[in-house]
Amino acid sequence: MTTSSATLPSLVVRMLRHGRLGDGLSFLDLGTGAGGLTAYAAQRIGDRNVTSLDVDPYLTSAAGERLARLGLHPTFVTADATDHVPGTYDRIVSTVGLPAGPGLAPVVAALALGGRIATTIGRTCLILTGWKRSNGDVVGVVERDTAGFMLTRSGDDYPPALTELFALARSAEGDDRSTGSYPVVDMPNAWELASMLQVTAPGVELGYAEESGTRTAYMVHADGSWARASAKGTTLPEVHQGGPQRLWTALERIRDRLNAEGLLPLLGARLRITPDGVCHLSRGNWRGALGDR
């Protein structure tokens, strides 16, 4: 299984712009990977101001050697950012999908008062940016920009996916059967829909398959919920659902809103990240949260 990736240079630049680096400011790159973002930052503000952190000692070591050949010597740290982040920093940019809630709390704690963070949240396309206030909250916005990064991990590999539930979703007869209101969509690549679903049903995992013109979407959740929707082309699908949540029903409510309003409330929403790592979102009369359950 892939445990690191090289981020597109254009996305690296966008994330650095969201982070608003500046001369003399201490900077933390979360998710060393190949070391590209670390190198950009070291060139921009000087390597003495730059720290790069990754859970994988091989990645930090290899990136250190790679950048040394370019004459760059930032600090590399091997640590699990979801458990503890050594030091405090004026700017933090994460190119891994951090988990909202307790796994984000150590990163918030490592941000200096008045400092700025730019990060994505795991399983979403959302780029969150904000400034740390004196009460410990980070206040900002969900940027009108999107990105998708690999999830954080705590060891040599990622935890196994919900393989048994996905197997159930592929073949089981649901205790709730219906005809869907909308055609099947490739949810893993429908970023804004998938992100809104993460606010509605945090922790949902998504799958999609297409074979001989039949499109099938799968949704599973650690609480035992699952859903499958399948149809030829863009015809309305047969939907099977099981478990305590009705995941496909939740998705259709989101699509109802999208059709009625022409947009979803996520991009451009106001953001408040509390010290416990919970991300509170609001736009107009809409409220949502990530990491609070």
DRENDO-1510 file (C-alpha; in Angstrom, 1 decimal, always signed):
<recs>
REC; n; res; u; v; w
REC; 1; MET; +0.0; +0.0; +0.0 .
REC; 2; THR; +1.2; +3.5; -0.8 .
REC; 3; THR; +2.4; +5.4; +2.3 .
REC; 4; SER; +3.6; +8.6; +0.8 .
REC; 5; SER; +3.2; +10.7; -2.4 .
REC; 6; ALA; +4.6; +13.6; -4.2 .
REC; 7; THR; +2.3; +16.6; -4.3 .
REC; 8; LEU; +1.8; +18.5; -7.5 .
REC; 9; PRO; +4.1; +21.6; -7.5 .
REC; 10; SER; +1.1; +23.8; -8.3 .
REC; 11; LEU; -0.7; +22.5; -5.2 .
REC; 12; VAL; +2.4; +23.0; -3.1 .
REC; 13; VAL; +2.5; +26.6; -4.1 .
REC; 14; ARG; -1.2; +27.1; -3.4 .
REC; 15; MET; -0.9; +25.6; +0.1 .
REC; 16; LEU; +2.1; +27.8; +0.8 .
REC; 17; ARG; +0.1; +30.8; -0.3 .
REC; 18; HIS; -2.7; +29.8; +2.0 .
REC; 19; GLY; -0.2; +29.5; +4.8 .
REC; 20; ARG; +1.1; +33.1; +4.2 .
REC; 21; LEU; +4.8; +32.5; +5.0 .
REC; 22; GLY; +6.9; +35.5; +5.9 .
REC; 23; ASP; +10.5; +36.3; +6.7 .
REC; 24; GLY; +11.6; +35.4; +10.3 .
REC; 25; LEU; +8.5; +33.3; +10.9 .
REC; 26; SER; +8.9; +29.7; +12.2 .
REC; 27; PHE; +7.3; +27.2; +9.8 .
REC; 28; LEU; +6.2; +23.6; +10.1 .
REC; 29; ASP; +5.6; +21.4; +7.1 .
REC; 30; LEU; +3.3; +18.6; +8.2 .
REC; 31; GLY; +3.8; +15.5; +6.0 .
REC; 32; THR; +7.3; +15.5; +4.7 .
REC; 33; GLY; +6.7; +13.1; +1.8 .
REC; 34; ALA; +9.4; +13.6; -0.9 .
REC; 35; GLY; +10.3; +17.0; +0.7 .
REC; 36; GLY; +9.1; +19.3; -2.0 .
REC; 37; LEU; +7.1; +21.7; +0.1 .
REC; 38; THR; +9.9; +21.8; +2.7 .
REC; 39; ALA; +12.4; +22.8; -0.1 .
REC; 40; TYR; +10.1; +25.5; -1.4 .
REC; 41; ALA; +9.7; +26.9; +2.1 .
REC; 42; ALA; +13.4; +26.7; +2.9 .
REC; 43; GLN; +14.2; +28.7; -0.2 .
REC; 44; ARG; +11.6; +31.2; +0.6 .
REC; 45; ILE; +12.2; +32.0; +4.3 .
REC; 46; GLY; +15.5; +30.3; +5.0 .
REC; 47; ASP; +16.1; +26.7; +6.1 .
REC; 48; ARG; +16.8; +27.7; +9.7 .
REC; 49; ASN; +13.1; +28.7; +10.1 .
REC; 50; VAL; +11.7; +25.5; +8.6 .
REC; 51; THR; +10.8; +22.2; +10.3 .
REC; 52; SER; +9.4; +19.2; +8.4 .
REC; 53; LEU; +7.6; +16.5; +10.3 .
REC; 54; ASP; +6.5; +13.0; +9.2 .
REC; 55; VAL; +5.6; +9.8; +11.0 .
REC; 56; ASP; +7.9; +7.7; +8.8 .
REC; 57; PRO; +11.6; +7.9; +9.7 .
REC; 58; TYR; +12.6; +6.7; +6.2 .
REC; 59; LEU; +10.8; +9.7; +4.6 .
REC; 60; THR; +12.4; +12.3; +6.9 .
REC; 61; SER; +15.8; +10.8; +6.5 .
REC; 62; ALA; +15.6; +10.5; +2.7 .
REC; 63; ALA; +14.2; +14.0; +2.4 .
REC; 64; GLY; +17.0; +15.4; +4.6 .
REC; 65; GLU; +19.6; +13.8; +2.4 .
REC; 66; ARG; +17.9; +15.0; -0.8 .
REC; 67; LEU; +17.6; +18.6; +0.4 .
REC; 68; ALA; +21.2; +18.6; +1.7 .
REC; 69; ARG; +22.4; +17.9; -1.8 .
REC; 70; LEU; +20.7; +21.2; -2.7 .
REC; 71; GLY; +22.5; +23.0; +0.1 .
REC; 72; LEU; +19.3; +23.2; +2.2 .
REC; 73; HIS; +19.4; +22.0; +5.9 .
REC; 74; PRO; +15.9; +22.5; +7.5 .
REC; 75; THR; +15.1; +20.5; +10.7 .
REC; 76; PHE; +13.4; +17.1; +10.2 .
REC; 77; VAL; +11.4; +15.6; +12.9 .
REC; 78; THR; +9.9; +12.0; +13.0 .
REC; 79; ALA; +6.7; +12.1; +15.1 .
REC; 80; ASP; +3.0; +11.2; +15.0 .
REC; 81; ALA; +1.4; +14.6; +14.6 .
REC; 82; THR; -2.0; +13.2; +15.8 .
REC; 83; ASP; -0.3; +12.4; +19.2 .
REC; 84; HIS; +2.2; +15.2; +19.8 .
REC; 85; VAL; +3.9; +17.9; +17.8 .
REC; 86; PRO; +7.2; +19.1; +19.3 .
REC; 87; GLY; +7.7; +22.9; +19.5 .
REC; 88; THR; +5.5; +25.8; +18.5 .
REC; 89; TYR; +5.3; +27.5; +15.1 .
REC; 90; ASP; +4.1; +30.8; +13.6 .
REC; 91; ARG; +2.9; +29.0; +10.4 .
REC; 92; ILE; +1.8; +25.4; +9.9 .
REC; 93; VAL; +0.9; +23.9; +6.5 .
REC; 94; SER; -0.3; +20.3; +6.3 .
REC; 95; THR; -0.2; +18.3; +3.1 .
REC; 96; VAL; -1.8; +15.3; +4.8 .
REC; 97; GLY; -5.4; +15.0; +5.6 .
REC; 98; LEU; -5.6; +15.6; +9.3 .
REC; 99; PRO; -8.4; +14.0; +11.3 .
REC; 100; ALA; -10.8; +16.5; +12.9 .
REC; 101; GLY; -11.2; +16.1; +16.7 .
REC; 102; PRO; -8.5; +14.7; +19.0 .
REC; 103; GLY; -6.1; +14.0; +16.2 .
REC; 104; LEU; -6.1; +17.6; +15.2 .
REC; 105; ALA; -5.7; +19.0; +18.8 .
REC; 106; PRO; -1.9; +18.5; +19.0 .
REC; 107; VAL; -1.5; +20.5; +15.8 .
REC; 108; VAL; -3.7; +23.3; +17.1 .
REC; 109; ALA; -1.6; +23.3; +20.3 .
REC; 110; ALA; +1.6; +23.6; +18.3 .
REC; 111; LEU; +0.4; +26.8; +16.6 .
REC; 112; ALA; +1.7; +29.9; +18.2 .
REC; 113; LEU; -0.7; +32.6; +19.3 .
REC; 114; GLY; -1.3; +34.8; +16.3 .
REC; 115; GLY; -0.1; +32.1; +14.1 .
REC; 116; ARG; -1.7; +30.8; +10.9 .
REC; 117; ILE; -2.6; +27.2; +9.8 .
REC; 118; ALA; -3.5; +25.9; +6.4 .
REC; 119; THR; -4.6; +22.3; +6.3 .
REC; 120; THR; -7.0; +19.8; +4.8 .
REC; 121; ILE; -9.2; +17.4; +6.7 .
REC; 122; GLY; -9.0; +13.7; +6.0 .
REC; 123; ARG; -11.6; +12.3; +3.6 .
REC; 124; THR; -12.7; +15.8; +2.5 .
REC; 125; CYS; -11.5; +18.2; -0.2 .
REC; 126; LEU; -11.7; +21.1; +2.3 .
REC; 127; ILE; -8.8; +23.5; +2.8 .
REC; 128; LEU; -9.1; +25.2; +6.2 .
REC; 129; THR; -7.2; +28.3; +7.1 .
REC; 130; GLY; -7.3; +30.4; +10.2 .
REC; 131; TRP; -5.4; +32.5; +12.8 .
REC; 132; LYS; -5.0; +31.4; +16.4 .
REC; 133; ARG; -6.7; +33.7; +18.9 .
REC; 134; SER; -5.6; +34.4; +22.6 .
REC; 135; ASN; -8.3; +31.9; +23.8 .
REC; 136; GLY; -6.7; +29.1; +21.9 .
REC; 137; ASP; -9.3; +28.9; +19.1 .
REC; 138; VAL; -8.3; +29.1; +15.5 .
REC; 139; VAL; -10.7; +31.3; +13.5 .
REC; 140; GLY; -10.9; +31.5; +9.8 .
REC; 141; VAL; -12.6; +30.2; +6.7 .
REC; 142; VAL; -13.1; +27.2; +4.5 .
REC; 143; GLU; -11.2; +28.4; +1.4 .
REC; 144; ARG; -12.9; +28.5; -2.0 .
REC; 145; ASP; -10.3; +26.1; -3.1 .
REC; 146; THR; -10.0; +22.3; -2.9 .
REC; 147; ALA; -7.4; +19.7; -2.4 .
REC; 148; GLY; -7.2; +16.0; -1.6 .
REC; 149; PHE; -4.3; +14.6; +0.4 .
REC; 150; MET; -3.5; +11.1; +1.8 .
REC; 151; LEU; -4.8; +10.5; +5.4 .
REC; 152; THR; -2.5; +10.8; +8.3 .
REC; 153; ARG; -1.2; +7.6; +9.8 .
REC; 154; SER; +0.3; +6.6; +13.1 .
REC; 155; GLY; +2.7; +3.9; +12.1 .
REC; 156; ASP; +4.3; +2.1; +9.1 .
REC; 157; ASP; +1.0; +1.7; +7.3 .
REC; 158; TYR; -2.6; +2.8; +7.3 .
REC; 159; PRO; -5.3; +1.0; +9.3 .
REC; 160; PRO; -7.2; -1.6; +7.2 .
REC; 161; ALA; -10.3; -0.3; +5.5 .
REC; 162; LEU; -13.7; -1.5; +6.5 .
REC; 163; THR; -13.2; -4.5; +4.2 .
REC; 164; GLU; -15.9; -6.7; +5.8 .
REC; 165; LEU; -18.5; -4.0; +5.5 .
REC; 166; PHE; -17.6; -3.3; +1.9 .
REC; 167; ALA; -18.0; -7.0; +1.1 .
REC; 168; LEU; -21.4; -6.9; +2.8 .
REC; 169; ALA; -22.4; -3.8; +0.8 .
REC; 170; ARG; -21.4; -5.4; -2.5 .
REC; 171; SER; -23.8; -8.4; -2.1 .
REC; 172; ALA; -26.2; -8.2; +0.8 .
REC; 173; GLU; -30.0; -7.6; +0.5 .
REC; 174; GLY; -30.7; -4.4; +2.4 .
REC; 175; ASP; -33.4; -4.2; +5.1 .
REC; 176; ASP; -34.3; -0.9; +3.4 .
REC; 177; ARG; -34.8; -1.2; -0.4 .
REC; 178; SER; -35.9; +1.6; -2.6 .
REC; 179; THR; -35.4; +3.4; -6.0 .
REC; 180; GLY; -33.0; +6.3; -5.7 .
REC; 181; SER; -34.0; +9.8; -6.7 .
REC; 182; TYR; -30.7; +10.6; -8.6 .
REC; 183; PRO; -28.3; +8.7; -10.9 .
REC; 184; VAL; -25.3; +7.0; -9.3 .
REC; 185; VAL; -22.3; +9.3; -8.9 .
REC; 186; ASP; -18.6; +8.4; -8.4 .
REC; 187; MET; -18.6; +9.6; -4.8 .
REC; 188; PRO; -14.8; +9.2; -4.1 .
REC; 189; ASN; -14.2; +11.8; -6.9 .
REC; 190; ALA; -17.3; +14.0; -6.2 .
REC; 191; TRP; -15.3; +15.9; -3.7 .
REC; 192; GLU; -17.7; +18.5; -2.6 .
REC; 193; LEU; -20.6; +16.0; -2.2 .
REC; 194; ALA; -18.2; +13.7; -0.3 .
REC; 195; SER; -17.0; +16.5; +2.0 .
REC; 196; MET; -20.6; +17.5; +2.8 .
REC; 197; LEU; -21.4; +13.9; +3.5 .
REC; 198; GLN; -18.5; +13.8; +6.0 .
REC; 199; VAL; -20.1; +16.6; +7.9 .
REC; 200; THR; -23.4; +14.8; +7.9 .
REC; 201; ALA; -22.1; +11.3; +8.6 .
REC; 202; PRO; -18.5; +11.7; +9.9 .
REC; 203; GLY; -16.4; +8.6; +9.2 .
REC; 204; VAL; -18.3; +7.3; +6.1 .
REC; 205; GLU; -16.1; +5.5; +3.6 .
REC; 206; LEU; -16.9; +5.5; -0.1 .
REC; 207; GLY; -16.4; +3.2; -3.1 .
REC; 208; TYR; -17.4; +3.1; -6.7 .
REC; 209; ALA; -17.2; +0.6; -9.6 .
REC; 210; GLU; -18.3; +0.6; -13.2 .
REC; 211; GLU; -18.6; -2.6; -15.3 .
REC; 212; SER; -20.4; -3.2; -18.6 .
REC; 213; GLY; -22.2; +0.1; -18.3 .
REC; 214; THR; -23.5; -0.6; -14.8 .
REC; 215; ARG; -22.5; +2.0; -12.2 .
REC; 216; THR; -22.4; +1.1; -8.5 .
REC; 217; ALA; -21.7; +3.2; -5.5 .
REC; 218; TYR; -20.9; +1.8; -2.0 .
REC; 219; MET; -21.0; +3.6; +1.3 .
REC; 220; VAL; -19.9; +2.1; +4.7 .
REC; 221; HIS; -19.5; +3.3; +8.2 .
REC; 222; ALA; -17.7; +1.8; +11.3 .
REC; 223; ASP; -21.1; +1.7; +13.2 .
REC; 224; GLY; -22.2; -1.1; +10.8 .
REC; 225; SER; -24.2; +1.1; +8.4 .
REC; 226; TRP; -23.8; +0.4; +4.7 .
REC; 227; ALA; -25.5; +1.3; +1.3 .
REC; 228; ARG; -25.3; +0.2; -2.3 .
REC; 229; ALA; -26.8; +1.9; -5.3 .
REC; 230; SER; -26.6; +0.4; -8.7 .
REC; 231; ALA; -28.0; +1.2; -12.2 .
REC; 232; LYS; -27.3; +1.1; -15.9 .
REC; 233; GLY; -25.9; +4.5; -17.0 .
REC; 234; THR; -27.8; +7.4; -15.6 .
REC; 235; THR; -31.1; +5.6; -14.9 .
REC; 236; LEU; -32.4; +5.7; -11.4 .
REC; 237; PRO; -30.6; +3.1; -9.2 .
REC; 238; GLU; -31.8; +0.3; -7.0 .
REC; 239; VAL; -30.7; +1.1; -3.5 .
REC; 240; HIS; -30.0; -1.3; -0.6 .
REC; 241; GLN; -29.3; +0.1; +2.9 .
REC; 242; GLY; -28.6; -1.5; +6.2 .
REC; 243; GLY; -27.4; -0.7; +9.7 .
REC; 244; PRO; -28.3; +2.2; +12.1 .
REC; 245; GLN; -27.8; +5.0; +9.6 .
REC; 246; ARG; -29.4; +5.4; +6.1 .
REC; 247; LEU; -26.3; +6.6; +4.3 .
REC; 248; TRP; -27.8; +6.9; +0.8 .
REC; 249; THR; -30.7; +8.8; +2.2 .
REC; 250; ALA; -28.3; +11.3; +3.8 .
REC; 251; LEU; -26.6; +11.7; +0.4 .
REC; 252; GLU; -29.9; +12.3; -1.4 .
REC; 253; ARG; -30.8; +15.0; +1.1 .
REC; 254; ILE; -27.5; +16.7; +0.3 .
REC; 255; ARG; -28.2; +16.4; -3.5 .
REC; 256; ASP; -31.7; +17.9; -2.9 .
REC; 257; ARG; -30.1; +20.9; -1.3 .
REC; 258; LEU; -27.6; +21.2; -4.1 .
REC; 259; ASN; -30.4; +21.2; -6.7 .
REC; 260; ALA; -32.6; +23.6; -4.7 .
REC; 261; GLU; -29.8; +26.1; -3.9 .
REC; 262; GLY; -27.3; +25.6; -6.7 .
REC; 263; LEU; -24.4; +25.2; -4.2 .
REC; 264; LEU; -23.5; +23.6; -0.9 .
REC; 265; PRO; -22.6; +25.7; +2.1 .
REC; 266; LEU; -19.1; +24.3; +2.7 .
REC; 267; LEU; -16.8; +26.4; +0.5 .
REC; 268; GLY; -16.6; +29.9; +1.9 .
REC; 269; ALA; -18.0; +28.8; +5.3 .
REC; 270; ARG; -16.8; +30.4; +8.5 .
REC; 271; LEU; -14.5; +28.3; +10.6 .
REC; 272; ARG; -13.7; +27.9; +14.3 .
REC; 273; ILE; -11.3; +25.2; +15.5 .
REC; 274; THR; -11.5; +24.7; +19.2 .
REC; 275; PRO; -8.5; +23.4; +21.2 .
REC; 276; ASP; -10.0; +19.9; +21.2 .
REC; 277; GLY; -9.6; +19.8; +17.4 .
REC; 278; VAL; -13.3; +20.1; +16.6 .
REC; 279; CYS; -14.0; +22.1; +13.5 .
REC; 280; HIS; -17.1; +24.2; +13.7 .
REC; 281; LEU; -18.5; +25.5; +10.4 .
REC; 282; SER; -21.2; +28.0; +9.7 .
REC; 283; ARG; -22.7; +29.9; +6.8 .
REC; 284; GLY; -25.9; +31.9; +7.1 .
REC; 285; ASN; -28.4; +29.7; +9.0 .
REC; 286; TRP; -26.4; +26.5; +8.3 .
REC; 287; ARG; -24.2; +24.9; +11.0 .
REC; 288; GLY; -22.0; +21.9; +10.9 .
REC; 289; ALA; -19.0; +20.3; +12.7 .
REC; 290; LEU; -16.3; +17.8; +12.0 .
REC; 291; GLY; -14.7; +15.8; +14.8 .
REC; 292; ASP; -17.4; +16.3; +17.5 .
REC; 293; ARG; -18.7; +12.7; +17.4 .
</recs>
